[in-house]
Amino acid sequence: MAGGDVMLDPLLNPWDAAALVPILREAGGQFFDWTGTDTIHGGNGISTNGRLKKAVQAIL
């Protein structure tokens, strides 16, 4: 896993991620909060390269 495959932000405002999410998803990535919900309104955020979502959730 390279350094750019996972991003964690424990304190995230919706406006911090709103522009990123469509670009990330079009590139095959995933964005979700710490509960695994696909939302920018969770107060935190995680993005992965798409294939790592389940692995990252298992670690958290």
C-alpha distance matrix in Angstrom:
0.0 3.8 6.7 8.1 6.4 8.6 12.0 14.6 18.2 20.7 23.8 23.7 26.8 27.0 28.0 24.8 22.7 25.4 24.9 21.1 21.0 22.9 20.9 17.5 19.0 20.6 17.3 16.1 14.3 15.6 17.3 18.9 20.4 19.8 22.1 20.1 22.9 22.2 24.2 24.4 27.2 25.5 25.7 21.9 18.9 15.3 13.6 10.6 9.9 12.4 10.9 9.3 12.7 14.1 11.4 11.5 15.2 15.6 14.1 16.5
3.8 0.0 3.8 5.5 5.6 8.3 11.0 14.1 17.4 20.3 23.0 22.7 25.7 26.1 26.5 23.1 21.4 24.2 23.3 19.6 20.1 22.0 19.5 16.5 18.7 20.0 16.5 16.1 14.3 16.0 17.4 19.4 20.9 20.7 23.4 21.6 23.9 22.9 24.4 24.0 27.0 25.6 25.4 21.7 18.7 15.4 13.4 11.0 10.2 13.5 12.9 11.6 14.6 16.7 14.3 13.6 17.4 18.3 16.5 18.3
6.7 3.8 0.0 3.8 5.7 6.9 8.5 11.4 14.4 17.4 19.8 19.8 22.8 23.6 23.9 20.3 19.0 22.2 21.4 17.8 18.7 21.0 18.7 15.8 18.5 20.1 17.0 16.9 14.5 15.7 16.3 18.2 19.3 19.1 22.2 20.8 23.0 22.0 22.9 22.1 24.9 23.5 22.9 19.2 16.5 13.6 12.1 10.6 10.9 14.4 14.6 12.7 15.0 17.4 15.2 13.5 17.1 18.4 16.2 17.3
8.1 5.5 3.8 0.0 3.8 5.7 7.1 10.7 13.5 16.9 19.0 18.2 20.9 21.1 21.2 17.9 16.2 19.0 18.0 14.3 15.3 17.4 15.0 12.2 15.0 16.4 13.4 13.7 11.3 12.9 13.6 16.1 17.7 18.2 21.2 19.3 21.0 19.5 20.4 19.5 22.7 21.8 21.4 17.8 14.8 11.9 9.6 8.3 8.2 12.0 13.0 11.7 13.7 16.7 15.2 13.4 16.8 18.8 17.2 17.8
6.4 5.6 5.7 3.8 0.0 3.8 7.0 10.4 13.7 16.8 19.3 18.5 21.2 21.1 21.8 18.7 16.5 19.1 18.5 14.7 14.7 16.8 14.8 11.5 13.4 15.3 12.3 11.6 9.1 10.4 11.8 14.1 15.9 16.3 18.9 16.7 18.7 17.4 18.9 18.7 21.8 20.6 20.9 17.2 13.9 10.5 8.0 5.4 5.2 8.7 9.3 7.9 10.2 13.1 11.7 10.4 13.8 15.7 14.6 15.6
8.6 8.3 6.9 5.7 3.8 0.0 3.8 6.7 10.2 13.1 15.8 15.2 18.3 18.5 19.6 16.5 14.5 17.5 17.6 13.9 13.7 16.5 15.2 11.7 13.7 16.3 14.0 13.0 9.7 9.7 9.9 11.4 12.7 12.8 15.7 14.0 16.1 15.2 16.4 16.1 18.9 17.4 17.4 13.7 10.5 7.1 5.7 4.5 6.8 9.4 10.4 7.9 8.9 11.9 10.6 8.2 11.3 13.5 12.2 12.5
12.0 11.0 8.5 7.1 7.0 3.8 0.0 3.8 6.7 10.1 12.3 11.8 14.8 15.5 16.5 13.2 11.6 15.0 15.4 12.0 12.4 15.6 14.6 11.5 14.0 16.8 15.0 14.6 11.0 10.4 9.3 10.6 11.2 11.7 15.1 13.9 15.5 14.6 14.9 13.8 16.4 15.1 14.5 10.9 8.0 5.5 5.1 6.5 9.4 11.8 13.5 11.1 11.1 14.2 13.3 10.2 12.5 15.3 13.6 12.9
14.6 14.1 11.4 10.7 10.4 6.7 3.8 0.0 3.8 6.4 9.2 9.5 13.0 14.3 15.8 12.7 11.7 15.3 16.4 13.5 13.7 17.3 17.0 14.1 16.1 19.3 18.0 17.3 13.6 12.0 9.9 9.9 9.2 9.0 12.7 12.5 14.2 14.0 13.9 12.7 14.6 12.6 11.7 7.9 6.0 4.6 6.8 9.0 12.4 14.1 15.7 12.8 11.9 14.4 13.7 10.0 11.5 14.3 12.4 10.8
18.2 17.4 14.4 13.5 13.7 10.2 6.7 3.8 0.0 3.8 5.6 6.0 9.7 11.7 13.1 10.1 10.0 13.7 15.3 13.1 13.6 17.5 17.5 15.2 17.4 20.6 19.8 19.5 15.8 14.0 11.1 10.6 9.1 9.5 13.2 13.7 14.6 14.4 13.2 11.2 12.5 10.8 8.9 5.6 5.2 6.4 8.9 12.0 15.4 16.9 18.9 16.2 14.9 17.4 17.1 13.3 14.1 17.1 15.3 12.9
20.7 20.3 17.4 16.9 16.8 13.1 10.1 6.4 3.8 0.0 3.8 6.3 9.9 12.4 14.5 12.1 12.5 15.8 18.0 16.3 16.4 20.2 20.8 18.5 20.2 23.6 23.1 22.5 18.7 16.4 13.3 11.8 9.1 8.5 12.0 13.5 14.5 15.2 13.8 12.1 12.3 9.8 7.4 4.7 6.5 8.5 11.8 14.7 18.3 19.4 21.1 18.2 16.4 18.3 18.0 14.2 14.2 16.9 15.0 12.0
23.8 23.0 19.8 19.0 19.3 15.8 12.3 9.2 5.6 3.8 0.0 3.8 6.9 10.1 11.9 9.9 11.2 14.3 16.7 15.7 16.2 20.0 20.7 19.1 20.9 24.2 24.0 23.8 20.2 17.9 14.4 13.1 10.5 10.9 14.0 15.6 15.7 16.0 13.7 11.2 10.8 9.2 5.8 4.9 7.7 10.7 13.6 17.0 20.5 21.6 23.7 21.1 19.2 21.3 21.4 17.6 17.5 20.4 18.8 15.6
23.7 22.7 19.8 18.2 18.5 15.2 11.8 9.5 6.0 6.3 3.8 0.0 3.8 6.5 8.3 6.5 7.6 10.5 13.1 12.4 12.9 16.5 17.5 16.2 18.0 21.1 21.4 21.4 18.0 15.8 12.2 11.3 9.5 11.2 14.0 14.8 14.2 13.8 11.1 8.0 8.3 7.9 5.1 4.5 6.3 9.7 12.0 15.7 19.0 19.9 22.5 20.4 18.3 20.9 21.5 17.8 17.7 21.0 19.9 17.0
26.8 25.7 22.8 20.9 21.2 18.3 14.8 13.0 9.7 9.9 6.9 3.8 0.0 3.8 5.5 5.3 7.2 9.0 11.9 12.3 12.9 16.1 17.5 17.0 18.6 21.4 22.2 22.6 19.4 17.3 13.6 13.0 11.5 13.8 16.0 16.7 15.3 14.4 11.1 7.5 7.2 8.4 6.0 7.4 9.0 12.5 14.4 18.2 21.1 21.8 24.8 23.1 20.8 23.5 24.4 21.0 20.6 24.1 23.3 20.3
27.0 26.1 23.6 21.1 21.1 18.5 15.5 14.3 11.7 12.4 10.1 6.5 3.8 0.0 3.8 5.4 5.6 5.9 9.4 10.4 10.3 13.1 15.2 15.0 16.1 18.8 20.1 20.5 17.8 15.6 12.1 11.7 11.1 14.3 15.9 15.9 13.8 12.3 8.7 5.1 5.5 8.2 7.6 8.9 9.4 12.6 13.8 17.5 20.1 20.4 23.7 22.5 20.0 22.9 24.3 21.2 20.6 24.3 24.1 21.2
28.0 26.5 23.9 21.2 21.8 19.6 16.5 15.8 13.1 14.5 11.9 8.3 5.5 3.8 0.0 3.8 5.5 5.2 7.6 9.5 10.6 12.9 14.4 15.0 16.6 18.7 20.0 21.1 18.6 17.2 13.9 14.5 14.4 17.5 19.4 19.2 17.2 15.1 11.9 8.2 9.2 11.9 10.9 11.7 11.9 14.7 15.3 18.8 21.1 21.8 25.2 24.3 22.2 25.4 26.6 23.5 23.4 27.1 26.7 24.0
24.8 23.1 20.3 17.9 18.7 16.5 13.2 12.7 10.1 12.1 9.9 6.5 5.3 5.4 3.8 0.0 3.8 6.1 7.6 8.0 9.8 12.8 13.5 13.5 15.7 18.0 18.6 19.7 16.8 15.7 12.5 13.4 13.2 16.0 18.5 18.2 17.0 15.0 12.3 8.6 10.3 12.0 10.4 10.1 9.8 12.3 12.8 16.3 18.7 19.9 23.2 21.9 20.3 23.6 24.3 21.1 21.5 25.1 24.2 21.8
22.7 21.4 19.0 16.2 16.5 14.5 11.6 11.7 10.0 12.5 11.2 7.6 7.2 5.6 5.5 3.8 0.0 3.8 5.7 5.2 6.1 9.4 10.4 10.1 12.0 14.5 15.2 16.1 13.3 12.1 9.1 10.4 11.2 14.4 16.6 15.7 14.3 11.9 9.6 6.4 9.3 11.0 10.6 9.7 8.2 10.1 10.0 13.5 15.6 16.5 19.9 19.0 17.3 20.6 21.8 18.8 19.2 22.9 22.4 20.3
25.4 24.2 22.2 19.0 19.1 17.5 15.0 15.3 13.7 15.8 14.3 10.5 9.0 5.9 5.2 6.1 3.8 0.0 3.8 5.6 5.8 7.7 9.7 10.5 11.7 13.7 15.3 16.4 14.3 13.2 10.5 12.0 13.2 16.8 18.3 17.1 15.0 12.1 9.6 6.8 9.6 12.3 12.6 12.5 11.2 13.0 12.5 15.7 17.4 17.8 21.4 21.1 19.2 22.5 24.1 21.4 21.5 25.3 25.3 23.2
24.9 23.3 21.4 18.0 18.5 17.6 15.4 16.4 15.3 18.0 16.7 13.1 11.9 9.4 7.6 7.6 5.7 3.8 0.0 3.8 5.8 6.6 7.3 9.2 11.0 12.0 13.5 15.4 13.8 13.7 11.8 14.2 15.9 19.4 21.2 19.6 17.8 14.6 12.8 10.3 13.3 15.8 15.9 15.3 13.5 14.6 13.2 15.9 16.9 17.7 21.5 21.5 20.2 23.7 25.1 22.6 23.3 27.0 26.9 25.1
21.1 19.6 17.8 14.3 14.7 13.9 12.0 13.5 13.1 16.3 15.7 12.4 12.3 10.4 9.5 8.0 5.2 5.6 3.8 0.0 3.8 5.9 5.5 6.0 8.7 10.2 10.8 12.6 10.5 10.7 9.2 12.1 14.1 17.3 19.4 17.5 16.4 13.2 12.1 10.0 13.6 15.2 15.4 13.9 11.4 11.7 9.8 12.3 13.2 14.4 18.0 18.0 17.0 20.7 21.7 19.3 20.4 24.0 23.7 22.3
21.0 20.1 18.7 15.3 14.7 13.7 12.4 13.7 13.6 16.4 16.2 12.9 12.9 10.3 10.6 9.8 6.1 5.8 5.8 3.8 0.0 3.8 5.5 5.0 6.0 8.5 9.9 10.6 8.6 8.0 6.5 9.5 12.1 15.6 17.0 14.8 13.3 9.9 9.3 8.3 12.0 13.6 14.7 13.3 10.5 10.6 8.7 11.1 12.1 12.3 16.0 16.2 14.7 18.2 19.9 17.7 18.3 22.0 22.3 20.9
22.9 22.0 21.0 17.4 16.8 16.5 15.6 17.3 17.5 20.2 20.0 16.5 16.1 13.1 12.9 12.8 9.4 7.7 6.6 5.9 3.8 0.0 3.8 5.5 5.2 6.1 8.6 10.0 9.4 9.7 9.4 12.5 15.4 18.9 20.0 17.4 15.7 11.9 11.7 11.2 14.8 16.8 18.2 17.1 14.3 14.2 11.8 13.4 13.4 13.3 17.1 18.0 16.8 20.2 22.1 20.5 21.0 24.6 25.3 24.1
20.9 19.5 18.7 15.0 14.8 15.2 14.6 17.0 17.5 20.8 20.7 17.5 17.5 15.2 14.4 13.5 10.4 9.7 7.3 5.5 5.5 3.8 0.0 3.8 5.5 5.2 6.3 8.9 8.5 10.2 10.5 14.1 17.1 20.3 21.8 19.1 18.0 14.5 14.5 13.7 17.4 19.1 20.0 18.3 15.2 14.5 11.5 12.6 11.9 12.7 16.4 17.4 17.0 20.6 22.0 20.4 21.7 25.0 25.3 24.6
17.5 16.5 15.8 12.2 11.5 11.7 11.5 14.1 15.2 18.5 19.1 16.2 17.0 15.0 15.0 13.5 10.1 10.5 9.2 6.0 5.0 5.5 3.8 0.0 3.8 5.5 5.2 6.6 5.0 6.8 7.6 11.4 14.6 17.4 19.0 16.2 15.7 12.4 13.1 12.7 16.5 17.4 18.5 16.3 12.8 11.4 8.1 8.8 8.3 9.2 12.9 13.7 13.3 17.0 18.2 16.7 18.1 21.4 21.6 21.1
19.0 18.7 18.5 15.0 13.4 13.7 14.0 16.1 17.4 20.2 20.9 18.0 18.6 16.1 16.6 15.7 12.0 11.7 11.0 8.7 6.0 5.2 5.5 3.8 0.0 3.8 5.3 5.0 4.8 5.9 7.6 11.0 14.6 17.5 18.4 15.2 14.4 10.9 12.3 12.9 16.6 17.6 19.3 17.4 14.0 12.6 9.6 9.8 9.1 8.4 12.1 13.5 12.6 16.1 18.0 16.9 17.8 21.0 22.0 21.5
20.6 20.0 20.1 16.4 15.3 16.3 16.8 19.3 20.6 23.6 24.2 21.1 21.4 18.8 18.7 18.0 14.5 13.7 12.0 10.2 8.5 6.1 5.2 5.5 3.8 0.0 3.8 5.4 7.2 9.4 11.4 14.8 18.4 21.3 22.2 19.0 18.0 14.5 15.8 16.1 19.8 21.1 22.8 21.0 17.6 16.2 12.9 12.7 11.1 10.6 14.0 16.1 15.8 19.1 20.9 20.1 21.3 24.3 25.3 25.0
17.3 16.5 17.0 13.4 12.3 14.0 15.0 18.0 19.8 23.1 24.0 21.4 22.2 20.1 20.0 18.6 15.2 15.3 13.5 10.8 9.9 8.6 6.3 5.2 5.3 3.8 0.0 3.8 5.7 9.1 11.6 15.2 18.7 21.2 22.5 19.3 19.1 15.8 17.3 17.5 21.3 22.1 23.4 21.1 17.5 15.4 11.8 10.8 8.4 8.9 12.0 14.0 14.6 18.0 19.1 18.5 20.3 23.1 23.7 23.9
16.1 16.1 16.9 13.7 11.6 13.0 14.6 17.3 19.5 22.5 23.8 21.4 22.6 20.5 21.1 19.7 16.1 16.4 15.4 12.6 10.6 10.0 8.9 6.6 5.0 5.4 3.8 0.0 3.8 6.9 10.2 13.5 17.1 19.3 20.2 16.7 16.8 14.0 16.2 17.1 20.7 21.1 22.8 20.4 16.7 14.3 10.8 9.1 6.6 5.7 8.7 11.2 11.6 14.7 16.1 16.0 17.5 20.2 21.2 21.6
14.3 14.3 14.5 11.3 9.1 9.7 11.0 13.6 15.8 18.7 20.2 18.0 19.4 17.8 18.6 16.8 13.3 14.3 13.8 10.5 8.6 9.4 8.5 5.0 4.8 7.2 5.7 3.8 0.0 3.8 6.9 10.3 13.8 15.8 17.1 13.9 14.3 11.6 13.6 14.3 17.9 17.9 19.4 16.7 13.0 10.5 7.0 5.6 4.4 4.2 7.9 9.1 9.0 12.6 13.9 13.0 14.6 17.5 18.2 18.3
15.6 16.0 15.7 12.9 10.4 9.7 10.4 12.0 14.0 16.4 17.9 15.8 17.3 15.6 17.2 15.7 12.1 13.2 13.7 10.7 8.0 9.7 10.2 6.8 5.9 9.4 9.1 6.9 3.8 0.0 3.8 6.7 10.3 12.5 13.5 10.2 10.5 8.0 10.3 11.6 14.9 14.6 16.5 14.0 10.4 8.1 5.4 5.4 6.4 5.0 8.4 8.7 7.0 10.6 12.4 11.2 11.9 15.2 16.2 15.7
17.3 17.4 16.3 13.6 11.8 9.9 9.3 9.9 11.1 13.3 14.4 12.2 13.6 12.1 13.9 12.5 9.1 10.5 11.8 9.2 6.5 9.4 10.5 7.6 7.6 11.4 11.6 10.2 6.9 3.8 0.0 3.8 7.2 10.0 11.4 8.8 8.5 6.1 7.3 8.0 11.3 11.0 12.7 10.4 6.9 5.7 4.4 6.7 9.1 8.5 11.7 11.0 8.7 12.0 13.8 11.6 11.8 15.5 16.1 14.7
18.9 19.4 18.2 16.1 14.1 11.4 10.6 9.9 10.6 11.8 13.1 11.3 13.0 11.7 14.5 13.4 10.4 12.0 14.2 12.1 9.5 12.5 14.1 11.4 11.0 14.8 15.2 13.5 10.3 6.7 3.8 0.0 3.8 6.8 7.7 5.5 5.2 4.2 5.5 7.1 9.4 8.2 10.5 8.4 5.7 5.4 6.5 8.9 11.9 10.8 13.3 11.9 8.7 11.2 13.3 10.8 9.9 13.7 14.5 12.5
20.4 20.9 19.3 17.7 15.9 12.7 11.2 9.2 9.1 9.1 10.5 9.5 11.5 11.1 14.4 13.2 11.2 13.2 15.9 14.1 12.1 15.4 17.1 14.6 14.6 18.4 18.7 17.1 13.8 10.3 7.2 3.8 0.0 3.8 5.4 5.4 5.5 6.5 6.3 7.2 8.1 5.5 7.5 5.6 4.5 5.8 8.6 11.4 14.8 14.1 16.1 14.1 10.9 12.7 14.3 11.3 9.8 13.4 13.8 11.0
19.8 20.7 19.1 18.2 16.3 12.8 11.7 9.0 9.5 8.5 10.9 11.2 13.8 14.3 17.5 16.0 14.4 16.8 19.4 17.3 15.6 18.9 20.3 17.4 17.5 21.3 21.2 19.3 15.8 12.5 10.0 6.8 3.8 0.0 3.8 5.4 7.5 9.6 10.0 10.9 11.1 7.8 9.0 6.7 6.5 6.9 10.3 12.3 15.9 15.3 16.6 13.8 10.8 11.7 12.7 9.6 7.6 10.8 10.8 7.6
22.1 23.4 22.2 21.2 18.9 15.7 15.1 12.7 13.2 12.0 14.0 14.0 16.0 15.9 19.4 18.5 16.6 18.3 21.2 19.4 17.0 20.0 21.8 19.0 18.4 22.2 22.5 20.2 17.1 13.5 11.4 7.7 5.4 3.8 0.0 3.8 5.6 9.0 9.9 11.9 11.6 8.4 10.8 9.6 9.5 9.9 12.7 14.4 17.7 16.3 17.3 15.0 11.5 11.6 13.4 11.2 8.1 10.9 12.1 9.1
20.1 21.6 20.8 19.3 16.7 14.0 13.9 12.5 13.7 13.5 15.6 14.8 16.7 15.9 19.2 18.2 15.7 17.1 19.6 17.5 14.8 17.4 19.1 16.2 15.2 19.0 19.3 16.7 13.9 10.2 8.8 5.5 5.4 5.4 3.8 0.0 3.8 6.5 8.7 11.3 12.1 9.7 12.5 10.8 9.4 8.8 10.6 11.8 14.7 12.8 14.0 12.2 8.4 9.0 11.5 9.7 7.0 10.3 12.0 10.0
22.9 23.9 23.0 21.0 18.7 16.1 15.5 14.2 14.6 14.5 15.7 14.2 15.3 13.8 17.2 17.0 14.3 15.0 17.8 16.4 13.3 15.7 18.0 15.7 14.4 18.0 19.1 16.8 14.3 10.5 8.5 5.2 5.5 7.5 5.6 3.8 0.0 3.8 5.7 9.0 9.6 8.0 11.5 10.8 9.6 10.1 11.6 13.4 16.1 14.1 16.0 14.8 11.0 12.1 14.9 13.1 10.7 14.1 15.8 13.5
22.2 22.9 22.0 19.5 17.4 15.2 14.6 14.0 14.4 15.2 16.0 13.8 14.4 12.3 15.1 15.0 11.9 12.1 14.6 13.2 9.9 11.9 14.5 12.4 10.9 14.5 15.8 14.0 11.6 8.0 6.1 4.2 6.5 9.6 9.0 6.5 3.8 0.0 3.8 7.2 9.1 8.9 12.1 11.2 9.3 9.6 10.0 12.0 14.3 12.3 14.9 14.4 11.0 13.0 15.8 14.1 12.5 16.1 17.6 15.7
24.2 24.4 22.9 20.4 18.9 16.4 14.9 13.9 13.2 13.8 13.7 11.1 11.1 8.7 11.9 12.3 9.6 9.6 12.8 12.1 9.3 11.7 14.5 13.1 12.3 15.8 17.3 16.2 13.6 10.3 7.3 5.5 6.3 10.0 9.9 8.7 5.7 3.8 0.0 3.8 5.4 6.2 9.3 9.3 8.2 10.0 11.0 13.8 16.4 15.1 18.0 17.2 13.9 16.2 18.6 16.2 14.8 18.5 19.5 17.1
24.4 24.0 22.1 19.5 18.7 16.1 13.8 12.7 11.2 12.1 11.2 8.0 7.5 5.1 8.2 8.6 6.4 6.8 10.3 10.0 8.3 11.2 13.7 12.7 12.9 16.1 17.5 17.1 14.3 11.6 8.0 7.1 7.2 10.9 11.9 11.3 9.0 7.2 3.8 0.0 3.8 5.8 7.5 7.7 7.0 9.6 10.8 14.2 16.9 16.5 19.6 18.5 15.7 18.4 20.3 17.4 16.6 20.3 20.7 18.1
27.2 27.0 24.9 22.7 21.8 18.9 16.4 14.6 12.5 12.3 10.8 8.3 7.2 5.5 9.2 10.3 9.3 9.6 13.3 13.6 12.0 14.8 17.4 16.5 16.6 19.8 21.3 20.7 17.9 14.9 11.3 9.4 8.1 11.1 11.6 12.1 9.6 9.1 5.4 3.8 0.0 3.8 5.7 7.7 8.7 12.0 13.9 17.3 20.3 19.7 22.5 21.2 18.1 20.2 22.2 19.3 17.8 21.4 21.7 18.7
25.5 25.6 23.5 21.8 20.6 17.4 15.1 12.6 10.8 9.8 9.2 7.9 8.4 8.2 11.9 12.0 11.0 12.3 15.8 15.2 13.6 16.8 19.1 17.4 17.6 21.1 22.1 21.1 17.9 14.6 11.0 8.2 5.5 7.8 8.4 9.7 8.0 8.9 6.2 5.8 3.8 0.0 3.8 5.4 7.1 10.3 13.0 16.3 19.6 19.0 21.4 19.5 16.3 18.0 19.7 16.7 15.0 18.3 18.5 15.3
25.7 25.4 22.9 21.4 20.9 17.4 14.5 11.7 8.9 7.4 5.8 5.1 6.0 7.6 10.9 10.4 10.6 12.6 15.9 15.4 14.7 18.2 20.0 18.5 19.3 22.8 23.4 22.8 19.4 16.5 12.7 10.5 7.5 9.0 10.8 12.5 11.5 12.1 9.3 7.5 5.7 3.8 0.0 3.8 7.0 10.7 13.7 17.2 20.7 20.7 23.1 20.9 18.1 20.1 21.1 17.7 16.5 19.7 19.2 15.8
21.9 21.7 19.2 17.8 17.2 13.7 10.9 7.9 5.6 4.7 4.9 4.5 7.4 8.9 11.7 10.1 9.7 12.5 15.3 13.9 13.3 17.1 18.3 16.3 17.4 21.0 21.1 20.4 16.7 14.0 10.4 8.4 5.6 6.7 9.6 10.8 10.8 11.2 9.3 7.7 7.7 5.4 3.8 0.0 3.8 7.2 10.5 13.9 17.4 17.8 20.0 17.6 15.1 17.2 17.9 14.4 13.7 16.9 16.1 12.9
18.9 18.7 16.5 14.8 13.9 10.5 8.0 6.0 5.2 6.5 7.7 6.3 9.0 9.4 11.9 9.8 8.2 11.2 13.5 11.4 10.5 14.3 15.2 12.8 14.0 17.6 17.5 16.7 13.0 10.4 6.9 5.7 4.5 6.5 9.5 9.4 9.6 9.3 8.2 7.0 8.7 7.1 7.0 3.8 0.0 3.8 6.7 10.2 13.7 14.2 16.6 14.4 12.1 14.7 15.4 12.0 11.9 15.4 14.8 12.3
15.3 15.4 13.6 11.9 10.5 7.1 5.5 4.6 6.4 8.5 10.7 9.7 12.5 12.6 14.7 12.3 10.1 13.0 14.6 11.7 10.6 14.2 14.5 11.4 12.6 16.2 15.4 14.3 10.5 8.1 5.7 5.4 5.8 6.9 9.9 8.8 10.1 9.6 10.0 9.6 12.0 10.3 10.7 7.2 3.8 0.0 3.8 6.7 10.4 11.0 13.1 10.7 8.9 11.7 12.2 8.8 9.5 13.0 12.4 10.6
13.6 13.4 12.1 9.6 8.0 5.7 5.1 6.8 8.9 11.8 13.6 12.0 14.4 13.8 15.3 12.8 10.0 12.5 13.2 9.8 8.7 11.8 11.5 8.1 9.6 12.9 11.8 10.8 7.0 5.4 4.4 6.5 8.6 10.3 12.7 10.6 11.6 10.0 11.0 10.8 13.9 13.0 13.7 10.5 6.7 3.8 0.0 3.8 7.0 8.1 10.7 9.2 8.1 11.7 12.2 9.5 11.0 14.4 14.1 13.2
10.6 11.0 10.6 8.3 5.4 4.5 6.5 9.0 12.0 14.7 17.0 15.7 18.2 17.5 18.8 16.3 13.5 15.7 15.9 12.3 11.1 13.4 12.6 8.8 9.8 12.7 10.8 9.1 5.6 5.4 6.7 8.9 11.4 12.3 14.4 11.8 13.4 12.0 13.8 14.2 17.3 16.3 17.2 13.9 10.2 6.7 3.8 0.0 3.8 5.3 7.3 5.9 6.1 9.8 9.9 8.2 10.5 13.3 13.2 13.4
9.9 10.2 10.9 8.2 5.2 6.8 9.4 12.4 15.4 18.3 20.5 19.0 21.1 20.1 21.1 18.7 15.6 17.4 16.9 13.2 12.1 13.4 11.9 8.3 9.1 11.1 8.4 6.6 4.4 6.4 9.1 11.9 14.8 15.9 17.7 14.7 16.1 14.3 16.4 16.9 20.3 19.6 20.7 17.4 13.7 10.4 7.0 3.8 0.0 3.8 5.8 6.3 7.9 11.2 11.3 10.7 13.3 15.6 15.8 16.5
12.4 13.5 14.4 12.0 8.7 9.4 11.8 14.1 16.9 19.4 21.6 19.9 21.8 20.4 21.8 19.9 16.5 17.8 17.7 14.4 12.3 13.3 12.7 9.2 8.4 10.6 8.9 5.7 4.2 5.0 8.5 10.8 14.1 15.3 16.3 12.8 14.1 12.3 15.1 16.5 19.7 19.0 20.7 17.8 14.2 11.0 8.1 5.3 3.8 0.0 3.8 5.6 6.1 9.2 10.4 10.5 12.1 14.5 15.6 16.3
10.9 12.9 14.6 13.0 9.3 10.4 13.5 15.7 18.9 21.1 23.7 22.5 24.8 23.7 25.2 23.2 19.9 21.4 21.5 18.0 16.0 17.1 16.4 12.9 12.1 14.0 12.0 8.7 7.9 8.4 11.7 13.3 16.1 16.6 17.3 14.0 16.0 14.9 18.0 19.6 22.5 21.4 23.1 20.0 16.6 13.1 10.7 7.3 5.8 3.8 0.0 3.8 5.9 7.7 8.3 9.7 11.6 13.0 14.3 15.9
9.3 11.6 12.7 11.7 7.9 7.9 11.1 12.8 16.2 18.2 21.1 20.4 23.1 22.5 24.3 21.9 19.0 21.1 21.5 18.0 16.2 18.0 17.4 13.7 13.5 16.1 14.0 11.2 9.1 8.7 11.0 11.9 14.1 13.8 15.0 12.2 14.8 14.4 17.2 18.5 21.2 19.5 20.9 17.6 14.4 10.7 9.2 5.9 6.3 5.6 3.8 0.0 3.8 5.7 5.2 6.0 8.5 9.9 10.7 12.3
12.7 14.6 15.0 13.7 10.2 8.9 11.1 11.9 14.9 16.4 19.2 18.3 20.8 20.0 22.2 20.3 17.3 19.2 20.2 17.0 14.7 16.8 17.0 13.3 12.6 15.8 14.6 11.6 9.0 7.0 8.7 8.7 10.9 10.8 11.5 8.4 11.0 11.0 13.9 15.7 18.1 16.3 18.1 15.1 12.1 8.9 8.1 6.1 7.9 6.1 5.9 3.8 0.0 3.8 5.5 5.3 6.1 8.6 10.1 10.7
14.1 16.7 17.4 16.7 13.1 11.9 14.2 14.4 17.4 18.3 21.3 20.9 23.5 22.9 25.4 23.6 20.6 22.5 23.7 20.7 18.2 20.2 20.6 17.0 16.1 19.1 18.0 14.7 12.6 10.6 12.0 11.2 12.7 11.7 11.6 9.0 12.1 13.0 16.2 18.4 20.2 18.0 20.1 17.2 14.7 11.7 11.7 9.8 11.2 9.2 7.7 5.7 3.8 0.0 3.8 5.5 5.1 6.1 8.7 9.9
11.4 14.3 15.2 15.2 11.7 10.6 13.3 13.7 17.1 18.0 21.4 21.5 24.4 24.3 26.6 24.3 21.8 24.1 25.1 21.7 19.9 22.1 22.0 18.2 18.0 20.9 19.1 16.1 13.9 12.4 13.8 13.3 14.3 12.7 13.4 11.5 14.9 15.8 18.6 20.3 22.2 19.7 21.1 17.9 15.4 12.2 12.2 9.9 11.3 10.4 8.3 5.2 5.5 3.8 0.0 3.8 5.5 5.1 6.4 8.8
11.5 13.6 13.5 13.4 10.4 8.2 10.2 10.0 13.3 14.2 17.6 17.8 21.0 21.2 23.5 21.1 18.8 21.4 22.6 19.3 17.7 20.5 20.4 16.7 16.9 20.1 18.5 16.0 13.0 11.2 11.6 10.8 11.3 9.6 11.2 9.7 13.1 14.1 16.2 17.4 19.3 16.7 17.7 14.4 12.0 8.8 9.5 8.2 10.7 10.5 9.7 6.0 5.3 5.5 3.8 0.0 3.8 5.4 5.2 6.3
15.2 17.4 17.1 16.8 13.8 11.3 12.5 11.5 14.1 14.2 17.5 17.7 20.6 20.6 23.4 21.5 19.2 21.5 23.3 20.4 18.3 21.0 21.7 18.1 17.8 21.3 20.3 17.5 14.6 11.9 11.8 9.9 9.8 7.6 8.1 7.0 10.7 12.5 14.8 16.6 17.8 15.0 16.5 13.7 11.9 9.5 11.0 10.5 13.3 12.1 11.6 8.5 6.1 5.1 5.5 3.8 0.0 3.8 5.4 5.1
15.6 18.3 18.4 18.8 15.7 13.5 15.3 14.3 17.1 16.9 20.4 21.0 24.1 24.3 27.1 25.1 22.9 25.3 27.0 24.0 22.0 24.6 25.0 21.4 21.0 24.3 23.1 20.2 17.5 15.2 15.5 13.7 13.4 10.8 10.9 10.3 14.1 16.1 18.5 20.3 21.4 18.3 19.7 16.9 15.4 13.0 14.4 13.3 15.6 14.5 13.0 9.9 8.6 6.1 5.1 5.4 3.8 0.0 3.8 5.5
14.1 16.5 16.2 17.2 14.6 12.2 13.6 12.4 15.3 15.0 18.8 19.9 23.3 24.1 26.7 24.2 22.4 25.3 26.9 23.7 22.3 25.3 25.3 21.6 22.0 25.3 23.7 21.2 18.2 16.2 16.1 14.5 13.8 10.8 12.1 12.0 15.8 17.6 19.5 20.7 21.7 18.5 19.2 16.1 14.8 12.4 14.1 13.2 15.8 15.6 14.3 10.7 10.1 8.7 6.4 5.2 5.4 3.8 0.0 3.8
16.5 18.3 17.3 17.8 15.6 12.5 12.9 10.8 12.9 12.0 15.6 17.0 20.3 21.2 24.0 21.8 20.3 23.2 25.1 22.3 20.9 24.1 24.6 21.1 21.5 25.0 23.9 21.6 18.3 15.7 14.7 12.5 11.0 7.6 9.1 10.0 13.5 15.7 17.1 18.1 18.7 15.3 15.8 12.9 12.3 10.6 13.2 13.4 16.5 16.3 15.9 12.3 10.7 9.9 8.8 6.3 5.1 5.5 3.8 0.0
